[in-house]
Amino acid sequence: MIGGELRNRIDRVWDAFWSGGISNPLEVTEQITYLMFLRLLDELHARRERDAASGGELIKDPVFTAETERLRWCRFTAEKPADMLAIVGDEVFPWLRTLGRDGSAFAHHMRDARFTVPTAALLARAVRMIDDLALDGRDTKGDLYEYMLSRIATAGQNGQFRTPRHIIEVIVEMMAPGPDDEICDPACGTAGFLVASAAYVSRTHREALLDPGRRRHFGTAMFHGFDFDRTMLRIASMNMLLHEVEQPDIRYRDSLAESAAEDAGRYSMVLANPPFAGSLDDETIAADLRRTVRTRKTELLFLALVLRLLRPGGRAAVIVPEGVLFGSTRAHRDLRRTLVEEQQLEAVVKLPGGVFKPYAGVSTAVLIFRRTDAGGTGDVWFYEVTADGYTLDDRRAPLPAGASDLPDLLARWAHRDGRERERARTDRSFRVPREEIAAQGYDLSLNRYRRVVHEELEFRSSTAILDDLERIESEIQQGLSELKGLLG
């Protein structure tokens, strides 16, 4: 989430490009992210230099060599504007296009990277502003893209809004990916789920990643993301490389239009927030998906796709619009029945309605399930998040500490098979048996099963009520008489 000061600084960078002659919003986004990426590469190299110096060793995996030292952000930004423009256009970008290993996703997506800043003055101004940004190692390019989308009129229509990072992180914590997982996001955008998964595995499985085989798996075979927006793919590739995933499988693919046969049953974990773009034409839907589920709704098609991508035993967490939970069409009911009866539905987490503002106001939920192809659903765990730590209006301003249900969500998730079984249906979380869900036509809306506490009312006869009214009237008259006496 971009704060007010960072938002103002980025606005000034945007305005500088706009007044400098670059008015295409996506082009502005790309050029700014390229420059920010170059700065972050320099900082990554400097961090590795410091680590090597503290241990008295040679730098491991340097970003820059003696031959490319002059291409570092700290070097070319010290040049005069005209010289800087020439260095960036003639040397830095050609080097950037070759930065990943041959055949890597980064090299593939960056081979078309173009430097289009037209003047030395504009570049110098943009560099000064980007130099002033406080980049603290977060998914800054994703943050930037999220904010840029709010300035693109078609962003909401195209479904190209990002999942807030704190929502991504809590979902990843719940799923707890391990060093041997193979993780896929079939609508990866800026790779937020993949980046958070990489950070989680790096933090929780440090010793396991010391094993050369597992480290190689982490860097080359663990993360897979698909998207059909080439700008997104370039940003995702930069994002993953900065998080030390050297060769992620970031591919151009229209996940609903292309057959998933080559990836069917491949992944142990799928994390996704698919676009809720409405309906597609039949002829644009992959034939194997049409055979699996008869619908044109993207959210249902993506759920069917996720089941195809998972290997038996694999798990998924998918954000869906709330209508998926209770929709009455045959496709809605059949998919819910499949999750409950043929697979293993573990949890339904209801999210607040304003989580995706200002891009969309749709109410959503997270479905967590395991592919078994043999059933296995017992009790389904339900949880309602009513506050995520931010206001639920278009501003999405941070709330004071403690104003979030997400820590409670994680704590209760850890005990879902233990003391959570004792929770009453009036609580924030509770469990519902599969048989009851089936009896309700596989409706998965939380309110269908929640029990509301009604205040117990005392029944009194009409005679008693009239007696009370007479007593109250008498007391009022007595009070008025006493008041008249005092006034004399």
C-alpha positions as CSV (number, residue, x, y, z in Angstrom):
1,M,0.0,0.0,0.0
2,I,1.5,3.3,-1.0
3,G,1.5,6.0,1.6
4,G,0.7,9.7,1.1
5,E,4.3,10.9,0.9
6,L,5.4,8.2,-1.5
7,R,2.2,8.7,-3.5
8,N,3.0,12.5,-3.9
9,R,6.6,11.7,-5.0
10,I,5.4,9.2,-7.6
11,D,2.9,11.8,-8.8
12,R,5.7,14.2,-9.4
13,V,7.7,11.6,-11.3
14,W,4.6,10.8,-13.4
15,D,3.9,14.5,-14.1
16,A,7.6,15.0,-15.1
17,F,7.2,12.2,-17.8
18,W,3.8,13.6,-18.8
19,S,5.1,17.1,-19.3
20,G,8.3,15.7,-21.0
21,G,6.2,14.2,-23.8
22,I,5.5,10.6,-22.6
23,S,1.7,10.4,-22.2
24,N,0.9,6.7,-22.6
25,P,0.2,5.5,-19.1
26,L,1.7,2.0,-19.7
27,E,4.9,3.5,-21.2
28,V,5.3,5.9,-18.2
29,T,4.9,2.9,-15.9
30,E,7.5,0.9,-17.8
31,Q,10.1,3.6,-17.9
32,I,9.7,4.5,-14.2
33,T,9.9,0.8,-13.2
34,Y,13.0,0.3,-15.4
35,L,14.8,3.2,-13.6
36,M,13.7,2.0,-10.2
37,F,14.9,-1.5,-11.1
38,L,18.3,-0.1,-12.0
39,R,18.6,1.6,-8.7
40,L,17.5,-1.5,-6.8
41,L,20.0,-3.6,-8.8
42,D,22.7,-1.2,-7.6
43,E,21.5,-1.6,-4.0
44,L,21.4,-5.4,-4.3
45,H,25.0,-5.4,-5.6
46,A,26.1,-3.0,-2.7
47,R,24.5,-5.3,-0.2
48,R,26.4,-8.3,-1.5
49,E,29.6,-6.2,-1.4
50,R,29.0,-5.5,2.2
51,D,28.3,-9.1,3.1
52,A,31.4,-10.2,1.3
53,A,33.6,-7.6,3.0
54,S,32.2,-8.5,6.5
55,G,33.2,-12.1,5.9
56,G,36.5,-11.3,4.2
57,E,35.4,-13.2,1.1
58,L,34.9,-12.4,-2.6
59,I,31.5,-11.2,-3.5
60,K,29.1,-13.9,-4.4
61,D,26.9,-13.6,-7.5
62,P,27.9,-9.9,-8.3
63,V,25.4,-8.0,-10.4
64,F,28.1,-5.9,-11.9
65,T,31.6,-6.8,-13.0
66,A,34.7,-4.6,-13.5
67,E,33.6,-4.1,-17.1
68,T,30.0,-3.0,-16.2
69,E,30.8,-1.0,-13.1
70,R,30.1,2.2,-14.9
71,L,26.6,1.1,-15.6
72,R,25.6,1.1,-11.9
73,W,23.0,3.6,-10.8
74,C,25.5,5.3,-8.4
75,R,27.9,5.8,-11.3
76,F,25.8,7.0,-14.3
77,T,23.6,9.2,-12.2
78,A,26.7,11.2,-11.2
79,E,27.3,12.2,-14.9
80,K,26.1,15.3,-16.6
81,P,22.5,14.9,-18.0
82,A,23.6,14.7,-21.7
83,D,26.3,12.0,-20.8
84,M,23.8,10.2,-18.6
85,L,21.2,10.0,-21.4
86,A,23.8,8.5,-23.7
87,I,25.1,6.0,-21.2
88,V,21.6,4.8,-20.3
89,G,20.4,4.5,-23.8
90,D,23.5,3.2,-25.5
91,E,25.0,1.0,-22.7
92,V,22.7,0.4,-19.7
93,F,19.7,-0.8,-21.6
94,P,21.6,-3.1,-24.0
95,W,23.3,-4.6,-20.9
96,L,19.9,-4.9,-19.1
97,R,18.5,-6.9,-22.0
98,T,21.2,-9.5,-21.5
99,L,21.1,-9.5,-17.7
100,G,19.4,-12.9,-17.0
101,R,20.9,-16.2,-18.0
102,D,20.3,-17.3,-21.6
103,G,16.8,-18.8,-21.9
104,S,15.7,-17.3,-18.5
105,A,12.3,-15.7,-18.2
106,F,13.9,-12.4,-17.3
107,A,16.1,-12.5,-20.5
108,H,13.1,-13.4,-22.6
109,H,10.8,-10.6,-21.3
110,M,13.5,-8.0,-21.2
111,R,14.7,-8.5,-24.7
112,D,12.0,-6.1,-25.8
113,A,12.8,-3.5,-23.1
114,R,13.1,-0.1,-24.7
115,F,14.4,3.2,-23.3
116,T,12.1,5.9,-24.5
117,V,13.0,8.9,-22.3
118,P,13.4,11.6,-25.0
119,T,15.5,14.3,-23.3
120,A,18.5,14.6,-20.9
121,A,16.5,17.1,-18.8
122,L,13.6,14.7,-18.3
123,L,16.0,11.8,-17.4
124,A,17.9,14.0,-14.9
125,R,14.6,15.1,-13.3
126,A,13.3,11.5,-13.1
127,V,16.6,10.3,-11.6
128,R,16.6,12.9,-8.9
129,M,13.0,12.1,-7.9
130,I,13.6,8.3,-7.9
131,D,16.8,8.9,-5.9
132,D,14.7,10.5,-3.2
133,L,12.2,7.6,-3.0
134,A,12.6,5.6,0.2
135,L,12.8,2.1,-1.3
136,D,12.9,-0.3,1.7
137,G,13.2,-3.6,0.0
138,R,9.4,-4.2,-0.3
139,D,7.7,-5.2,-3.6
140,T,8.1,-1.6,-4.7
141,K,7.5,-2.2,-8.4
142,G,4.3,-3.9,-7.5
143,D,3.3,-1.1,-5.3
144,L,4.1,1.4,-8.0
145,Y,2.1,-0.6,-10.6
146,E,-0.8,-0.8,-8.2
147,Y,-0.9,3.0,-7.9
148,M,-0.3,3.5,-11.6
149,L,-3.3,1.4,-12.3
150,S,-5.5,3.9,-10.4
151,R,-4.5,6.5,-13.0
152,I,-5.4,4.3,-15.9
153,A,-9.1,4.6,-16.7
154,T,-9.5,1.1,-17.9
155,A,-7.7,-0.6,-15.1
156,G,-10.8,-1.8,-13.3
157,Q,-12.5,-2.9,-16.5
158,N,-9.5,-5.0,-17.4
159,G,-9.4,-6.7,-14.0
160,Q,-5.7,-5.6,-13.7
161,F,-5.8,-4.6,-10.0
162,R,-3.3,-6.1,-7.6
163,T,-4.0,-8.1,-4.5
164,P,-3.0,-6.0,-1.4
165,R,0.3,-7.3,-0.1
166,H,-0.9,-7.9,3.5
167,I,-3.7,-10.1,2.1
168,I,-1.2,-12.0,0.0
169,E,1.1,-12.5,2.9
170,V,-1.6,-13.9,5.2
171,I,-2.7,-16.3,2.5
172,V,0.9,-17.5,2.0
173,E,1.3,-17.9,5.8
174,M,-1.8,-20.0,5.9
175,M,-0.6,-22.2,3.0
176,A,2.9,-22.5,4.4
177,P,4.8,-23.4,1.2
178,G,7.9,-25.6,1.7
179,P,11.3,-25.9,-0.1
180,D,10.1,-28.9,-2.2
181,D,6.8,-27.3,-3.5
182,E,6.2,-26.3,-7.1
183,I,4.0,-23.2,-7.0
184,C,1.9,-21.7,-9.7
185,D,-0.1,-18.5,-10.2
186,P,-2.1,-18.7,-13.5
187,A,-2.9,-15.0,-13.4
188,C,0.3,-13.7,-11.8
189,G,0.2,-10.0,-12.6
190,T,3.3,-8.5,-10.9
191,A,4.1,-11.9,-9.2
192,G,2.9,-10.8,-5.8
193,F,2.0,-14.4,-4.6
194,L,5.2,-15.8,-6.0
195,V,7.4,-13.1,-4.4
196,A,5.7,-13.6,-1.0
197,S,6.1,-17.4,-1.3
198,A,9.8,-17.0,-2.1
199,A,10.2,-14.7,0.9
200,Y,8.3,-17.2,3.2
201,V,10.4,-20.2,2.1
202,S,13.6,-18.2,2.4
203,R,12.7,-17.1,6.0
204,T,11.3,-20.4,7.3
205,H,13.5,-23.0,5.5
206,R,16.9,-21.4,5.5
207,E,18.8,-24.6,6.4
208,A,16.9,-26.6,3.8
209,L,18.0,-24.1,1.1
210,L,21.6,-24.7,2.0
211,D,21.2,-28.0,0.1
212,P,22.5,-27.4,-3.5
213,G,19.6,-29.4,-5.0
214,R,16.9,-27.5,-3.1
215,R,18.6,-24.2,-3.8
216,R,18.7,-25.0,-7.5
217,H,15.0,-25.9,-7.3
218,F,14.2,-22.6,-5.5
219,G,16.0,-20.6,-8.2
220,T,14.9,-22.4,-11.3
221,A,11.9,-24.7,-10.9
222,M,9.8,-23.7,-7.9
223,F,7.9,-20.7,-9.2
224,H,5.6,-20.5,-12.2
225,G,3.5,-17.6,-13.3
226,F,1.3,-16.9,-16.4
227,D,-0.2,-13.7,-17.7
228,F,-1.1,-12.2,-21.1
229,D,0.0,-8.7,-20.4
230,R,3.6,-8.3,-21.5
231,T,4.1,-5.3,-19.3
232,M,3.1,-7.4,-16.3
233,L,5.4,-10.1,-17.3
234,R,8.4,-7.8,-17.5
235,I,7.6,-6.3,-14.1
236,A,7.1,-9.8,-12.6
237,S,10.4,-11.0,-14.0
238,M,12.2,-7.9,-12.5
239,N,10.4,-8.5,-9.2
240,M,11.4,-12.2,-9.0
241,L,15.1,-11.5,-9.9
242,L,15.3,-8.9,-7.2
243,H,14.1,-11.6,-4.7
244,E,16.9,-13.9,-5.9
245,V,14.8,-16.2,-8.0
246,E,17.1,-16.3,-11.0
247,Q,15.0,-18.3,-13.5
248,P,11.3,-18.3,-12.6
249,D,9.0,-19.8,-15.1
250,I,7.1,-16.5,-16.0
251,R,5.3,-17.1,-19.2
252,Y,3.0,-15.4,-21.7
253,R,-0.2,-17.3,-21.6
254,D,-3.9,-16.6,-21.8
255,S,-4.7,-19.2,-19.1
256,L,-8.4,-19.6,-20.1
257,A,-7.9,-19.6,-23.9
258,E,-5.0,-22.0,-24.1
259,S,-5.0,-25.7,-23.2
260,A,-3.5,-26.6,-19.9
261,A,-2.7,-30.1,-21.0
262,E,1.0,-29.7,-20.7
263,D,0.7,-28.4,-17.1
264,A,-2.1,-30.6,-15.9
265,G,-1.4,-32.2,-12.6
266,R,2.0,-30.5,-12.4
267,Y,1.9,-28.2,-9.3
268,S,1.8,-28.9,-5.6
269,M,0.4,-25.5,-4.8
270,V,-1.6,-22.9,-6.7
271,L,-2.1,-19.4,-5.3
272,A,-4.2,-17.0,-7.3
273,N,-6.5,-14.0,-7.4
274,P,-7.9,-14.5,-10.9
275,P,-9.5,-11.5,-12.7
276,F,-13.3,-11.1,-12.3
277,A,-13.8,-9.8,-15.8
278,G,-17.3,-11.2,-16.3
279,S,-18.0,-13.6,-19.2
280,L,-16.0,-14.8,-22.2
281,D,-17.2,-15.9,-25.6
282,D,-17.3,-19.6,-26.0
283,E,-14.9,-19.6,-28.9
284,T,-12.2,-18.0,-26.7
285,I,-12.3,-20.6,-24.0
286,A,-9.9,-23.6,-24.2
287,A,-11.6,-26.7,-25.3
288,D,-10.5,-28.8,-22.3
289,L,-11.9,-26.2,-19.9
290,R,-15.2,-26.1,-21.8
291,R,-15.4,-29.9,-21.3
292,T,-14.7,-29.5,-17.6
293,V,-17.2,-26.8,-16.8
294,R,-20.0,-25.4,-18.9
295,T,-19.8,-21.7,-18.2
296,R,-18.5,-18.5,-19.6
297,K,-17.8,-16.9,-16.2
298,T,-14.1,-16.3,-15.7
299,E,-14.1,-16.9,-11.9
300,L,-15.6,-20.4,-12.4
301,L,-13.3,-21.2,-15.3
302,F,-10.3,-20.3,-13.3
303,L,-11.4,-22.6,-10.4
304,A,-11.8,-25.4,-12.9
305,L,-8.3,-24.5,-14.3
306,V,-6.8,-24.6,-10.8
307,L,-8.1,-28.1,-10.2
308,R,-6.5,-29.2,-13.5
309,L,-3.2,-27.6,-12.6
310,L,-2.9,-29.2,-9.2
311,R,-1.3,-32.6,-8.8
312,P,-3.2,-35.1,-6.5
313,G,-2.5,-34.0,-3.0
314,G,-1.8,-30.5,-4.1
315,R,-3.4,-27.5,-2.3
316,A,-4.8,-24.2,-3.5
317,A,-5.9,-20.9,-2.1
318,V,-8.0,-18.9,-4.6
319,I,-9.7,-15.5,-4.1
320,V,-13.1,-15.6,-5.7
321,P,-16.0,-13.1,-5.8
322,E,-18.5,-13.8,-3.2
323,G,-21.1,-14.9,-5.8
324,V,-19.2,-18.1,-6.3
325,L,-20.2,-19.1,-2.8
326,F,-23.9,-19.0,-3.4
327,G,-24.6,-18.6,-7.2
328,S,-27.6,-20.6,-8.3
329,T,-26.6,-21.6,-11.8
330,R,-25.8,-25.2,-12.5
331,A,-22.1,-24.4,-13.1
332,H,-21.9,-22.7,-9.7
333,R,-23.5,-25.6,-7.9
334,D,-21.5,-28.3,-9.8
335,L,-18.2,-26.6,-9.0
336,R,-19.0,-26.3,-5.3
337,R,-20.3,-29.9,-5.2
338,T,-17.0,-31.0,-6.8
339,L,-14.9,-29.1,-4.2
340,V,-16.9,-30.6,-1.4
341,E,-17.6,-34.2,-2.6
342,E,-14.8,-35.0,-5.0
343,Q,-12.0,-33.0,-3.5
344,Q,-11.2,-31.7,0.0
345,L,-12.5,-28.3,0.8
346,E,-10.7,-27.0,3.9
347,A,-11.7,-23.4,4.5
348,V,-13.8,-20.5,3.4
349,V,-12.4,-17.1,4.5
350,K,-14.7,-14.2,3.9
351,L,-12.9,-10.9,3.2
352,P,-14.2,-7.3,3.8
353,G,-16.0,-5.7,0.9
354,G,-13.5,-2.9,0.5
355,V,-10.3,-4.9,0.2
356,F,-9.8,-4.1,-3.5
357,K,-10.9,-0.5,-3.4
358,P,-10.4,1.9,-5.2
359,Y,-10.2,-0.6,-8.2
360,A,-13.2,-2.7,-7.3
361,G,-15.8,-2.9,-4.6
362,V,-16.7,-6.5,-5.1
363,S,-17.0,-8.7,-2.0
364,T,-14.6,-11.6,-2.0
365,A,-13.6,-14.8,-0.2
366,V,-10.7,-17.2,-0.1
367,L,-11.3,-20.8,-0.9
368,I,-8.7,-23.2,0.4
369,F,-8.9,-26.8,-0.9
370,R,-6.9,-29.9,-1.7
371,R,-7.1,-32.0,-4.8
372,T,-7.7,-35.6,-3.9
373,D,-10.1,-36.9,-6.7
374,A,-11.6,-39.1,-3.9
375,G,-13.3,-36.7,-1.6
376,G,-12.2,-36.2,2.0
377,T,-14.0,-33.1,3.1
378,G,-14.9,-33.3,6.7
379,D,-15.8,-30.2,8.6
380,V,-15.2,-26.9,6.6
381,W,-13.7,-24.1,8.6
382,F,-15.3,-20.7,8.1
383,Y,-13.8,-17.3,9.2
384,E,-15.1,-13.8,8.6
385,V,-12.5,-11.0,8.3
386,T,-14.3,-7.7,9.1
387,A,-11.2,-5.5,9.3
388,D,-7.8,-5.8,7.6
389,G,-6.0,-2.9,9.1
390,Y,-7.1,-0.3,6.5
391,T,-10.2,1.8,6.0
392,L,-12.6,0.1,3.6
393,D,-13.3,3.2,1.5
394,D,-11.4,4.4,-1.6
395,R,-8.6,5.9,0.4
396,R,-7.6,2.6,2.1
397,A,-5.8,4.6,4.8
398,P,-3.9,2.6,7.5
399,L,-5.8,2.2,10.8
400,P,-4.2,2.2,14.3
401,A,-2.4,-0.9,15.4
402,G,-4.7,-3.7,16.5
403,A,-7.4,-2.8,14.1
404,S,-7.0,-5.9,12.0
405,D,-8.5,-9.4,12.2
406,L,-5.6,-11.0,10.3
407,P,-3.4,-11.9,13.3
408,D,-6.5,-13.6,14.8
409,L,-7.2,-15.4,11.5
410,L,-3.7,-16.9,11.5
411,A,-3.9,-17.8,15.2
412,R,-7.2,-19.6,14.8
413,W,-6.2,-21.2,11.5
414,A,-3.3,-22.9,13.4
415,H,-5.9,-24.5,15.7
416,R,-8.6,-25.3,13.1
417,D,-8.4,-29.0,13.9
418,G,-8.2,-28.5,17.6
419,R,-10.0,-26.1,19.9
420,E,-11.7,-24.4,16.9
421,R,-14.0,-27.4,16.9
422,E,-15.5,-26.1,20.1
423,R,-16.4,-22.7,18.6
424,A,-20.1,-21.7,18.5
425,R,-21.8,-20.7,15.3
426,T,-22.1,-17.2,16.8
427,D,-18.3,-16.7,16.8
428,R,-16.1,-15.2,14.1
429,S,-14.9,-18.6,13.1
430,F,-16.6,-22.0,13.3
431,R,-16.7,-25.4,11.6
432,V,-19.6,-26.8,9.5
433,P,-19.9,-30.6,8.7
434,R,-19.9,-31.6,5.1
435,E,-23.3,-33.2,5.4
436,E,-24.9,-29.9,6.5
437,I,-23.3,-28.1,3.5
438,A,-24.6,-30.8,1.2
439,A,-28.1,-30.4,2.7
440,Q,-27.9,-26.7,1.9
441,G,-27.2,-27.3,-1.8
442,Y,-23.5,-26.8,-1.3
443,D,-24.0,-23.1,-0.4
444,L,-20.7,-21.8,1.0
445,S,-21.8,-18.4,2.2
446,L,-20.8,-17.9,5.8
447,N,-24.1,-16.3,6.8
448,R,-25.9,-19.4,5.7
449,Y,-24.5,-21.3,8.7
450,R,-23.9,-18.5,11.3
451,R,-26.4,-18.4,14.1
452,V,-27.4,-14.9,15.2
453,V,-27.8,-14.2,18.9
454,H,-31.2,-12.7,19.5
455,E,-31.9,-10.8,22.7
456,E,-34.4,-12.7,24.8
457,L,-37.6,-10.6,25.4
458,E,-39.7,-11.0,28.5
459,F,-43.4,-11.7,27.7
460,R,-45.8,-9.6,29.8
461,S,-49.6,-9.5,29.8
462,S,-51.4,-6.4,28.5
463,T,-52.9,-5.8,32.0
464,A,-49.4,-5.6,33.5
465,I,-48.2,-3.2,30.8
466,L,-51.3,-0.9,31.3
467,D,-50.6,-0.9,35.1
468,D,-47.1,0.2,34.4
469,L,-48.2,3.0,32.1
470,E,-50.7,4.2,34.8
471,R,-48.0,4.2,37.4
472,I,-45.6,6.2,35.1
473,E,-48.4,8.7,34.4
474,S,-49.1,9.1,38.1
475,E,-45.5,9.7,38.8
476,I,-45.3,12.3,36.1
477,Q,-48.4,14.2,37.4
478,Q,-47.0,14.1,40.9
479,G,-43.7,15.5,39.7
480,L,-45.5,18.3,37.9
481,S,-47.5,19.2,41.0
482,E,-44.3,19.4,43.1
483,L,-42.6,21.6,40.4
484,K,-45.6,24.0,40.5
485,G,-45.4,24.2,44.3
486,L,-41.7,25.1,44.1
487,L,-42.4,27.8,41.5
488,G,-45.0,29.2,43.9
